[in-house]
Amino acid sequence: MYLNIEKIRKDFPILAQNVYGKPLVYLDNAATTQKPLSVIRKIEEVYSTINANIHRGVHHLSQLATESHEEARKTVQRYIHASSANEIVFTHGATESINLVAGSFCRSQCKPGDEIIITTMEHHANIIPWQIQRDITGVELKIVPIIEKGEIHVEDIEEHISSRTRLISIAHVSNVLGTVNPVADVIRLGHNYNVPVLIDAAQSVQHFPIDVQTLDCDFLVFSSHKMYGPTGVGVLYGKEIWLDKLPPYQGGGEMIAHVTFEKTTFNGLPFKFEAGTPDYVGSTALGEAIRYIENIGLENIRRYEEHLLCYATEKLSQIEGMQIIGTSEHKSSVLSFLVKGIHPYDMGMLLDRLGIAVRTGHHCAQPLMDALGIEGTLRASFAFYNTEEEIDALAAGIEKVAKMF
Ligand SMILES: Cc1ncc(COP(=O)(O)O)c(C=O)c1O
């Protein structure tokens, strides 16, 4: 299908504005994506028509709001091809989803000295929760290094597996390098050793189709705000056998079956992991965002964004002093770079004055920066509403700034 980008852009009101008198060029989509009108209107619609606390009310509005939340759960289930809606837990974001697994898993499945494997290219959200558990439960972290081009070798992961390995937790796509990791191979490897695998899909689920049953991952996490949905909502997918086994992460309303001061029994899945009033407005709007993505088609998105990434890589590579950080053949929508002699922060600030929004800094991946021997990078990250003209503007902007130094 040919994507009508001009028409798509009209769905995103924020993109039409000027910044410092220049048309906004929004290339910070890995940090957060913009929202289509249908998502913005859905939030207004829920608050204007069906707002009521869910699950607990017998009244009309409460039932409508409950249906809306549970319908959104089914939409997420369909989107990632989970076998049951019970396997979809709503959280506040990918970060909370990983904290949930780290907390519940290490507490119930690990003994001091047991090992969790992560990689050098992880976002802090897939490092710190495990470090916190290391300090509480005595688990150890094993770190798989990256090789040149910014890739992970499955053989290197295998070398880190021992009889004490309890879980592998790995990014599907690096938010700095753009590398698409061979997660299907990692999951197969893990399962050969009876080790479950968590996939951090925060940078993949919006870019190409994911089928959790085909992948056979044990856990998968992502955030709504990076996939055109609202902030403050996230998803934890977990195989039912795992979610059944794990203890609750937080206590409170919604997650209980019966409470006395002596003993509490817990609700079934997925409610056992959803303590307190859930963000039913956010979940409903996430469902709307998924419908928006599905209407365009994830395969179409994948193809178009791949084209944008190739175009941008070629274009930027022609700039004098350009160094692309992360050169794997398997990349998705993220282009990190440095320009010789110019601090990323200075370049980012001056690009902003030209209306161009890129990210600068360590991108919540300081250990990766240390491994690369750099302080930070500039990062342009693409969504399906970006255009070749915007990439031309980025390249022209970088050249203009470079001339000032
Ligand atoms: C790879 C990766 N994992 C996890 C996260 C955390 O996402 P959130 O801040 O939405 O919880 C991010 C955010 O940038 C990310 O890029």
The ligand as a Gaussian input file, in Angstrom:
#p B3LYP/6-31G(d) Opt

LIG

0 1
 C       14.277000       0.304000      25.071000
 C       13.484000       1.024000      26.107000
 N       13.053000       0.351000      27.181000
 C       12.317000       0.941000      28.143000
 C       11.993000       2.272000      28.063000
 C       11.188000       2.887000      29.163000
 O        9.963000       3.334000      28.686000
 P        9.011000       4.221000      29.637000
 O        9.844000       5.394000      30.076000
 O        7.897000       4.598000      28.749000
 O        8.593000       3.367000      30.765000
 C       12.437000       3.017000      26.976000
 C       12.137000       4.457000      26.869000
 O       12.797000       5.204000      26.158000
 C       13.181000       2.378000      25.962000
 O       13.628000       3.037000      24.891000

